[in-house]
Amino acid sequence: MRAVFRESDVFGRWGGDEFLAILTGPPEEVIVAAGRLRVEVAGMDISDLGVPHRLSISVGCASGDDLAEADLISAADSALLAAKRAGRDRIVTMSEIGG
């Protein structure tokens, strides 16, 4: 994550295998950053960990200055679930799911 996000961005483990990142800027820039993260993770060599598979990530993006923090997190979580249901290894935004 440090290779992709700016120093001012905040990220951490949200639970289990989920992480939360808080980025400022236009939604388009956030989606581009999420795309860079997907590429970075896909290119990771984890063979020395005894894991023969390629890593992938699913991303749910939410934005809005007029939304409360809890609503943003809920929208991002809904978008993440939609990404997982759509086959994983993709980015889904809240606008794509009607948010």
KEMITOR-499090 format. One record per residue (C-alpha): x, y, z; residue in three letters. Coordinates in nm, 4 decimals, padded with zeros to 6 digits. Example, Ala and Ser with C-alpha at 12.3 -4.5 7.8 and 13.67 -1.06 7.14 Angstrom:
// KEMITOR-499090
[[01.2300,-00.4500,00.7800],'ALA']
[[01.3670,-00.1060,00.7140],'SER']
// end
This chain:
// KEMITOR-499090
[[00.0000,00.0000,00.0000],'MET']
[[00.2858,00.2354,00.0745],'ARG']
[[00.4105,00.1946,-00.2822],'ALA']
[[00.0773,00.3153,-00.4196],'VAL']
[[-00.0768,00.5611,-00.1760],'PHE']
[[00.0423,00.9066,-00.0778],'ARG']
[[00.1927,00.9785,00.2625],'GLU']
[[-00.1217,01.1730,00.3555],'SER']
[[-00.3498,00.8753,00.2837],'ASP']
[[-00.4614,00.6594,00.5749],'VAL']
[[-00.4989,00.2845,00.5554],'PHE']
[[-00.5130,-00.0162,00.7826],'GLY']
[[-00.6685,-00.3531,00.8457],'ARG']
[[-01.0459,-00.3265,00.8787],'TRP']
[[-01.1027,-00.6883,00.9709],'GLY']
[[-01.0085,-01.0353,00.8551],'GLY']
[[-00.8825,-00.9948,00.5022],'ASP']
[[-01.0310,-00.6466,00.4546],'GLU']
[[-00.8465,-00.3170,00.4593],'PHE']
[[-00.9756,00.0384,00.4676],'LEU']
[[-00.8052,00.3278,00.2922],'ALA']
[[-00.9045,00.6917,00.3290],'ILE']
[[-00.7901,00.9098,00.0421],'LEU']
[[-00.8638,01.2703,-00.0355],'THR']
[[-00.9180,01.4069,-00.3815],'GLY']
[[-01.1604,01.3677,-00.6672],'PRO']
[[-01.3275,01.0251,-00.6982],'PRO']
[[-01.1519,00.9700,-01.0316],'GLU']
[[-00.8098,00.9964,-00.8625],'GLU']
[[-00.9147,00.7518,-00.5925],'VAL']
[[-01.0256,00.5000,-00.8548],'ILE']
[[-00.6914,00.5398,-01.0343],'VAL']
[[-00.5077,00.4774,-00.7047],'ALA']
[[-00.7196,00.1656,-00.6446],'ALA']
[[-00.6293,00.0461,-00.9926],'GLY']
[[-00.2587,00.0975,-00.9202],'ARG']
[[-00.3008,-00.1071,-00.6029],'LEU']
[[-00.4652,-00.3912,-00.7967],'ARG']
[[-00.1739,-00.3967,-01.0421],'VAL']
[[00.0842,-00.3822,-00.7615],'GLU']
[[-00.0769,-00.6725,-00.5741],'VAL']
[[-00.1155,-00.8828,-00.8896],'ALA']
[[00.2556,-00.8397,-00.9593],'GLY']
[[00.3687,-00.9563,-00.6171],'MET']
[[00.5801,-01.2715,-00.6110],'ASP']
[[00.4647,-01.4773,-00.3142],'ILE']
[[00.6142,-01.8077,-00.4234],'SER']
[[00.8700,-01.7917,-00.1425],'ASP']
[[00.5777,-01.8045,00.1021],'LEU']
[[00.4732,-02.1408,-00.0376],'GLY']
[[00.1626,-01.9955,-00.1997],'VAL']
[[00.1408,-02.1051,-00.5629],'PRO']
[[-00.1436,-01.8716,-00.6556],'HIS']
[[-00.1537,-01.5159,-00.7796],'ARG']
[[-00.2934,-01.2571,-00.5404],'LEU']
[[-00.5837,-01.0355,-00.6370],'SER']
[[-00.7923,-00.7743,-00.4634],'ILE']
[[-01.1461,-00.6477,-00.4852],'SER']
[[-01.2083,-00.2813,-00.4090],'VAL']
[[-01.5212,-00.0921,-00.3083],'GLY']
[[-01.4966,00.2864,-00.3492],'CYS']
[[-01.7231,00.5481,-00.1935],'ALA']
[[-01.7006,00.9252,-00.1878],'SER']
[[-01.9006,01.2266,-00.0913],'GLY']
[[-01.8469,01.5366,00.1144],'ASP']
[[-02.2128,01.5316,00.2132],'ASP']
[[-02.2080,01.1799,00.3618],'LEU']
[[-02.1427,01.0947,00.7240],'ALA']
[[-01.8434,00.8747,00.7996],'GLU']
[[-02.0632,00.5733,00.8777],'ALA']
[[-02.2530,00.6186,00.5508],'ASP']
[[-01.9285,00.6344,00.3509],'LEU']
[[-01.8036,00.3158,00.5120],'ILE']
[[-02.1368,00.1443,00.4496],'SER']
[[-02.1362,00.2524,00.0835],'ALA']
[[-01.7760,00.1344,00.0373],'ALA']
[[-01.8612,-00.1986,00.2007],'ASP']
[[-02.1629,-00.2449,-00.0267],'SER']
[[-01.9448,-00.1681,-00.3303],'ALA']
[[-01.6842,-00.4174,-00.2050],'LEU']
[[-01.9474,-00.6889,-00.1695],'LEU']
[[-02.0687,-00.6121,-00.5222],'ALA']
[[-01.7100,-00.6480,-00.6495],'ALA']
[[-01.6779,-00.9859,-00.4800],'LYS']
[[-02.0139,-01.1036,-00.6168],'ARG']
[[-01.9142,-00.9916,-00.9677],'ALA']
[[-01.6185,-01.2274,-00.9696],'GLY']
[[-01.3565,-01.0564,-00.7540],'ARG']
[[-01.0362,-00.8862,-00.8712],'ASP']
[[-01.2162,-00.5647,-00.9652],'ARG']
[[-01.3070,-00.2168,-00.8509],'ILE']
[[-01.6702,-00.1200,-00.7950],'VAL']
[[-01.7816,00.2301,-00.7022],'THR']
[[-02.0875,00.3273,-00.5021],'MET']
[[-02.2297,00.4988,-00.8125],'SER']
[[-02.2203,00.1655,-00.9976],'GLU']
[[-02.4478,00.0081,-00.7379],'ILE']
[[-02.6854,00.3002,-00.7167],'GLY']
[[-02.5232,00.4845,-00.4283],'GLY']
// end
